[in-house]
Amino acid sequence: MKRVLIVDDEQSIITLLTFNLEKQGYKVDAAMDGKSAFQMALNGNYDFIILDLMLPGKNGMDVCRDLRKERVETPILMLTAKDDEFDKVIGLELGADDYMTKPFSPRELIARMNAVFRRSGIDELKNDNDDDEYENSVVKVGEISIFPNKYEVYKGDQLIDLTPKEFELLHFLAEQKNRIINRAQLLNAIWNYDYIGGTRIVDVHISHLREKLEEDSKDPKYIQTIRGFGYSLKEPEK
């Protein structure tokens, strides 16, 4: 069982992440200040650390830097608020493996964790009954197979490289297969209305999905545009 350390001074964030990570089979510990987090990470033999930037006493940047000085190689994902002064380049240079801004969806965070595991050559979490669970939960549309528990998408035997938001968008459309979903519904479901750029972001992500999934993105067989309404994911005609 993989062990995760959550470091955040907001109890609501700890509770939310603990609930979702434990559902995925992780064992979770938590710290609410930088000093405690450093000692726990140094001695706890964790597989992953979720580390907030702004912490009482010792901030997340200092914790990350000091852990790397102590040769702790555990993958670290930094959490930042939108108005935090966080330089991604500096963060990565200090040893962070990835970062996310609040608010975020737990599903996207877990997808980022799995991506870091893959880049680090670490096996993703697998429980004893994973193979049956993955098979039972797969969502299929034509040649496309979506594995929600692994955050993976295949077209035939080919693994399709999707961003977390692209995955969430495709999965949502697949669960509503053949239904027409308007842009506002997609924005609410995938972005929780925390994106202030209007519904154009939906169109951009749909375009990216078509480029990755369709034989001809200009003549899509899966993701159909319903003019004046929105989008619908359909089984391609044979």
LUMMARDO-722258 format. One record per residue (C-alpha): residue number from 0; chain; x, y, z. Coordinates in nm, 3 decimals. Layout:
<sites>
+------+-------+---------+---------+---------+
! resi ! chain !       X !       Y !       Z !
+------+-------+---------+---------+---------+
!  NUM !     A !       X !       Y !       Z !
...
+------+-------+---------+---------+---------+
</sites>
This chain:
<sites>
+------+-------+---------+---------+---------+
! resi ! chain !       X !       Y !       Z !
+------+-------+---------+---------+---------+
!    0 !     A !   0.000 !   0.000 !   0.000 !
!    1 !     A !   0.145 !   0.336 !  -0.104 !
!    2 !     A !   0.180 !   0.604 !   0.164 !
!    3 !     A !   0.101 !   0.970 !   0.104 !
!    4 !     A !   0.182 !   1.268 !   0.324 !
!    5 !     A !  -0.054 !   1.566 !   0.292 !
!    6 !     A !   0.084 !   1.897 !   0.419 !
!    7 !     A !  -0.170 !   2.180 !   0.441 !
!    8 !     A !  -0.287 !   2.420 !   0.710 !
!    9 !     A !  -0.650 !   2.395 !   0.593 !
!   10 !     A !  -0.830 !   2.104 !   0.760 !
!   11 !     A !  -1.093 !   2.104 !   0.484 !
!   12 !     A !  -0.826 !   2.032 !   0.221 !
!   13 !     A !  -0.677 !   1.753 !   0.432 !
!   14 !     A !  -1.020 !   1.596 !   0.486 !
!   15 !     A !  -1.112 !   1.615 !   0.117 !
!   16 !     A !  -0.783 !   1.466 !  -0.004 !
!   17 !     A !  -0.772 !   1.199 !   0.265 !
!   18 !     A !  -1.121 !   1.079 !   0.173 !
!   19 !     A !  -1.042 !   1.058 !  -0.199 !
!   20 !     A !  -0.695 !   0.907 !  -0.160 !
!   21 !     A !  -0.811 !   0.642 !   0.084 !
!   22 !     A !  -1.085 !   0.545 !  -0.162 !
!   23 !     A !  -0.806 !   0.480 !  -0.413 !
!   24 !     A !  -0.625 !   0.256 !  -0.162 !
!   25 !     A !  -0.357 !   0.494 !  -0.032 !
!   26 !     A !  -0.257 !   0.519 !   0.333 !
!   27 !     A !  -0.261 !   0.886 !   0.428 !
!   28 !     A !  -0.087 !   1.090 !   0.698 !
!   29 !     A !  -0.116 !   1.465 !   0.742 !
!   30 !     A !   0.075 !   1.761 !   0.883 !
!   31 !     A !  -0.043 !   2.121 !   0.922 !
!   32 !     A !   0.290 !   2.306 !   0.952 !
!   33 !     A !   0.625 !   2.298 !   0.778 !
!   34 !     A !   0.837 !   2.187 !   1.073 !
!   35 !     A !   0.623 !   1.880 !   1.146 !
!   36 !     A !   0.600 !   1.802 !   0.774 !
!   37 !     A !   0.978 !   1.806 !   0.736 !
!   38 !     A !   1.031 !   1.562 !   1.024 !
!   39 !     A !   0.754 !   1.330 !   0.906 !
!   40 !     A !   0.882 !   1.330 !   0.547 !
!   41 !     A !   1.237 !   1.272 !   0.665 !
!   42 !     A !   1.146 !   0.970 !   0.875 !
!   43 !     A !   0.822 !   0.837 !   0.726 !
!   44 !     A !   0.930 !   0.658 !   0.409 !
!   45 !     A !   0.646 !   0.808 !   0.203 !
!   46 !     A !   0.575 !   0.735 !  -0.163 !
!   47 !     A !   0.432 !   1.081 !  -0.238 !
!   48 !     A !   0.408 !   1.421 !  -0.070 !
!   49 !     A !   0.137 !   1.679 !  -0.137 !
!   50 !     A !   0.283 !   2.003 !  -0.006 !
!   51 !     A !   0.108 !   2.340 !   0.031 !
!   52 !     A !   0.319 !   2.647 !  -0.043 !
!   53 !     A !   0.193 !   2.873 !   0.237 !
!   54 !     A !   0.244 !   2.706 !   0.575 !
!   55 !     A !   0.290 !   2.835 !   0.930 !
!   56 !     A !   0.655 !   2.871 !   1.026 !
!   57 !     A !   0.845 !   2.691 !   0.753 !
!   58 !     A !   0.688 !   2.739 !   0.410 !
!   59 !     A !   0.650 !   2.472 !   0.144 !
!   60 !     A !   0.943 !   2.595 !  -0.064 !
!   61 !     A !   1.177 !   2.564 !   0.234 !
!   62 !     A !   1.044 !   2.218 !   0.319 !
!   63 !     A !   1.094 !   2.101 !  -0.038 !
!   64 !     A !   1.446 !   2.245 !  -0.060 !
!   65 !     A !   1.554 !   2.101 !   0.276 !
!   66 !     A !   1.416 !   1.756 !   0.195 !
!   67 !     A !   1.614 !   1.748 !  -0.129 !
!   68 !     A !   1.926 !   1.859 !   0.063 !
!   69 !     A !   1.871 !   1.556 !   0.288 !
!   70 !     A !   1.851 !   1.340 !  -0.026 !
!   71 !     A !   1.482 !   1.259 !   0.024 !
!   72 !     A !   1.374 !   1.173 !  -0.331 !
!   73 !     A !   1.003 !   1.122 !  -0.261 !
!   74 !     A !   0.794 !   1.286 !  -0.540 !
!   75 !     A !   0.650 !   1.622 !  -0.430 !
!   76 !     A !   0.348 !   1.802 !  -0.572 !
!   77 !     A !   0.316 !   2.165 !  -0.459 !
!   78 !     A !  -0.023 !   2.327 !  -0.395 !
!   79 !     A !  -0.061 !   2.702 !  -0.440 !
!   80 !     A !  -0.347 !   2.949 !  -0.416 !
!   81 !     A !  -0.418 !   3.155 !  -0.727 !
!   82 !     A !  -0.280 !   3.472 !  -0.567 !
!   83 !     A !   0.034 !   3.312 !  -0.421 !
!   84 !     A !   0.363 !   3.436 !  -0.559 !
!   85 !     A !   0.486 !   3.102 !  -0.689 !
!   86 !     A !   0.751 !   3.074 !  -0.957 !
!   87 !     A !   0.708 !   2.735 !  -1.125 !
!   88 !     A !   1.067 !   2.730 !  -1.250 !
!   89 !     A !   1.210 !   2.802 !  -0.906 !
!   90 !     A !   0.981 !   2.543 !  -0.752 !
!   91 !     A !   1.091 !   2.276 !  -0.994 !
!   92 !     A !   1.455 !   2.375 !  -0.948 !
!   93 !     A !   1.415 !   2.327 !  -0.572 !
!   94 !     A !   1.298 !   1.974 !  -0.638 !
!   95 !     A !   0.920 !   1.981 !  -0.676 !
!   96 !     A !   0.794 !   1.731 !  -0.936 !
!   97 !     A !   0.472 !   1.914 !  -1.022 !
!   98 !     A !   0.239 !   2.183 !  -0.891 !
!   99 !     A !  -0.134 !   2.265 !  -0.890 !
!  100 !     A !  -0.330 !   2.578 !  -0.807 !
!  101 !     A !  -0.630 !   2.584 !  -0.573 !
!  102 !     A !  -0.915 !   2.519 !  -0.621 !
!  103 !     A !  -0.859 !   2.180 !  -0.788 !
!  104 !     A !  -1.050 !   1.857 !  -0.832 !
!  105 !     A !  -0.928 !   1.550 !  -0.639 !
!  106 !     A !  -0.962 !   1.350 !  -0.961 !
!  107 !     A !  -0.715 !   1.579 !  -1.137 !
!  108 !     A !  -0.472 !   1.567 !  -0.846 !
!  109 !     A !  -0.473 !   1.185 !  -0.847 !
!  110 !     A !  -0.417 !   1.189 !  -1.224 !
!  111 !     A !  -0.118 !   1.419 !  -1.169 !
!  112 !     A !   0.015 !   1.184 !  -0.903 !
!  113 !     A !  -0.006 !   0.889 !  -1.141 !
!  114 !     A !   0.169 !   1.092 !  -1.410 !
!  115 !     A !   0.454 !   1.170 !  -1.167 !
!  116 !     A !   0.476 !   0.801 !  -1.072 !
!  117 !     A !   0.505 !   0.708 !  -1.440 !
!  118 !     A !   0.775 !   0.970 !  -1.505 !
!  119 !     A !   0.964 !   0.850 !  -1.198 !
!  120 !     A !   0.944 !   0.486 !  -1.304 !
!  121 !     A !   0.730 !   0.404 !  -0.999 !
!  122 !     A !   0.439 !   0.165 !  -1.039 !
!  123 !     A !   0.100 !   0.325 !  -0.992 !
!  124 !     A !  -0.113 !   0.199 !  -0.708 !
!  125 !     A !  -0.266 !  -0.141 !  -0.774 !
!  126 !     A !  -0.479 !  -0.333 !  -0.528 !
!  127 !     A !  -0.529 !  -0.710 !  -0.527 !
!  128 !     A !  -0.860 !  -0.680 !  -0.714 !
!  129 !     A !  -0.749 !  -0.406 !  -0.953 !
!  130 !     A !  -0.764 !  -0.611 !  -1.272 !
!  131 !     A !  -1.128 !  -0.706 !  -1.213 !
!  132 !     A !  -1.212 !  -0.355 !  -1.095 !
!  133 !     A !  -1.056 !  -0.190 !  -1.400 !
!  134 !     A !  -1.232 !  -0.430 !  -1.634 !
!  135 !     A !  -1.569 !  -0.375 !  -1.469 !
!  136 !     A !  -1.539 !   0.004 !  -1.465 !
!  137 !     A !  -1.420 !   0.054 !  -1.823 !
!  138 !     A !  -1.634 !   0.286 !  -2.037 !
!  139 !     A !  -1.637 !   0.198 !  -2.407 !
!  140 !     A !  -1.745 !   0.404 !  -2.706 !
!  141 !     A !  -1.657 !   0.244 !  -3.036 !
!  142 !     A !  -1.283 !   0.172 !  -3.033 !
!  143 !     A !  -1.229 !   0.406 !  -2.737 !
!  144 !     A !  -1.187 !   0.247 !  -2.393 !
!  145 !     A !  -1.179 !   0.473 !  -2.086 !
!  146 !     A !  -1.039 !   0.337 !  -1.758 !
!  147 !     A !  -1.154 !   0.580 !  -1.484 !
!  148 !     A !  -0.958 !   0.411 !  -1.205 !
!  149 !     A !  -0.631 !   0.436 !  -1.398 !
!  150 !     A !  -0.701 !   0.768 !  -1.575 !
!  151 !     A !  -0.608 !   0.601 !  -1.904 !
!  152 !     A !  -0.770 !   0.605 !  -2.247 !
!  153 !     A !  -0.704 !   0.361 !  -2.530 !
!  154 !     A !  -0.812 !   0.369 !  -2.891 !
!  155 !     A !  -0.789 !   0.007 !  -2.990 !
!  156 !     A !  -0.456 !  -0.103 !  -2.840 !
!  157 !     A !  -0.301 !   0.245 !  -2.850 !
!  158 !     A !  -0.267 !   0.444 !  -2.528 !
!  159 !     A !  -0.382 !   0.802 !  -2.587 !
!  160 !     A !  -0.190 !   1.071 !  -2.398 !
!  161 !     A !  -0.449 !   1.309 !  -2.249 !
!  162 !     A !  -0.414 !   1.593 !  -2.002 !
!  163 !     A !  -0.618 !   1.559 !  -1.680 !
!  164 !     A !  -0.882 !   1.805 !  -1.806 !
!  165 !     A !  -0.905 !   1.631 !  -2.143 !
!  166 !     A !  -0.955 !   1.301 !  -1.961 !
!  167 !     A !  -1.227 !   1.445 !  -1.737 !
!  168 !     A !  -1.404 !   1.600 !  -2.034 !
!  169 !     A !  -1.396 !   1.279 !  -2.240 !
!  170 !     A !  -1.507 !   1.067 !  -1.943 !
!  171 !     A !  -1.798 !   1.301 !  -1.869 !
!  172 !     A !  -1.912 !   1.297 !  -2.233 !
!  173 !     A !  -1.881 !   0.917 !  -2.242 !
!  174 !     A !  -2.096 !   0.881 !  -1.932 !
!  175 !     A !  -2.358 !   1.095 !  -2.110 !
!  176 !     A !  -2.316 !   0.913 !  -2.442 !
!  177 !     A !  -2.558 !   1.023 !  -2.715 !
!  178 !     A !  -2.690 !   1.307 !  -2.499 !
!  179 !     A !  -2.642 !   1.667 !  -2.609 !
!  180 !     A !  -2.443 !   1.859 !  -2.346 !
!  181 !     A !  -2.416 !   2.235 !  -2.373 !
!  182 !     A !  -2.100 !   2.432 !  -2.303 !
!  183 !     A !  -2.223 !   2.576 !  -1.974 !
!  184 !     A !  -2.292 !   2.225 !  -1.843 !
!  185 !     A !  -1.943 !   2.112 !  -1.943 !
!  186 !     A !  -1.784 !   2.419 !  -1.788 !
!  187 !     A !  -1.970 !   2.353 !  -1.464 !
!  188 !     A !  -1.891 !   1.979 !  -1.458 !
!  189 !     A !  -1.522 !   1.998 !  -1.550 !
!  190 !     A !  -1.406 !   2.342 !  -1.439 !
!  191 !     A !  -1.655 !   2.407 !  -1.155 !
!  192 !     A !  -1.696 !   2.758 !  -1.292 !
!  193 !     A !  -1.356 !   2.855 !  -1.151 !
!  194 !     A !  -1.233 !   2.942 !  -1.501 !
!  195 !     A !  -1.308 !   3.307 !  -1.582 !
!  196 !     A !  -1.236 !   3.294 !  -1.955 !
!  197 !     A !  -1.589 !   3.204 !  -2.072 !
!  198 !     A !  -1.691 !   2.886 !  -2.250 !
!  199 !     A !  -1.418 !   2.913 !  -2.516 !
!  200 !     A !  -1.199 !   2.686 !  -2.300 !
!  201 !     A !  -1.449 !   2.405 !  -2.366 !
!  202 !     A !  -1.414 !   2.442 !  -2.743 !
!  203 !     A !  -1.035 !   2.441 !  -2.717 !
!  204 !     A !  -1.034 !   2.116 !  -2.518 !
!  205 !     A !  -1.285 !   1.955 !  -2.755 !
!  206 !     A !  -1.055 !   2.047 !  -3.044 !
!  207 !     A !  -0.757 !   1.887 !  -2.867 !
!  208 !     A !  -0.956 !   1.570 !  -2.798 !
!  209 !     A !  -1.056 !   1.545 !  -3.164 !
!  210 !     A !  -0.696 !   1.581 !  -3.275 !
!  211 !     A !  -0.597 !   1.291 !  -3.048 !
!  212 !     A !  -0.895 !   1.060 !  -3.102 !
!  213 !     A !  -1.036 !   1.118 !  -3.449 !
!  214 !     A !  -0.900 !   0.989 !  -3.778 !
!  215 !     A !  -0.986 !   1.330 !  -3.925 !
!  216 !     A !  -1.040 !   1.602 !  -3.665 !
!  217 !     A !  -1.224 !   1.815 !  -3.922 !
!  218 !     A !  -1.470 !   1.533 !  -3.990 !
!  219 !     A !  -1.521 !   1.386 !  -3.640 !
!  220 !     A !  -1.699 !   1.054 !  -3.594 !
!  221 !     A !  -1.703 !   1.049 !  -3.214 !
!  222 !     A !  -1.739 !   1.403 !  -3.075 !
!  223 !     A !  -2.021 !   1.568 !  -3.267 !
!  224 !     A !  -2.098 !   1.941 !  -3.265 !
!  225 !     A !  -2.470 !   2.007 !  -3.232 !
!  226 !     A !  -2.494 !   2.360 !  -3.366 !
!  227 !     A !  -2.666 !   2.601 !  -3.134 !
!  228 !     A !  -2.664 !   2.350 !  -2.848 !
!  229 !     A !  -2.326 !   2.193 !  -2.765 !
!  230 !     A !  -2.155 !   1.856 !  -2.805 !
!  231 !     A !  -2.244 !   1.488 !  -2.801 !
!  232 !     A !  -2.023 !   1.178 !  -2.789 !
!  233 !     A !  -2.161 !   0.911 !  -3.022 !
!  234 !     A !  -2.077 !   0.564 !  -3.147 !
!  235 !     A !  -1.924 !   0.608 !  -3.495 !
!  236 !     A !  -2.136 !   0.483 !  -3.782 !
!  237 !     A !  -2.012 !   0.156 !  -3.930 !
+------+-------+---------+---------+---------+
</sites>
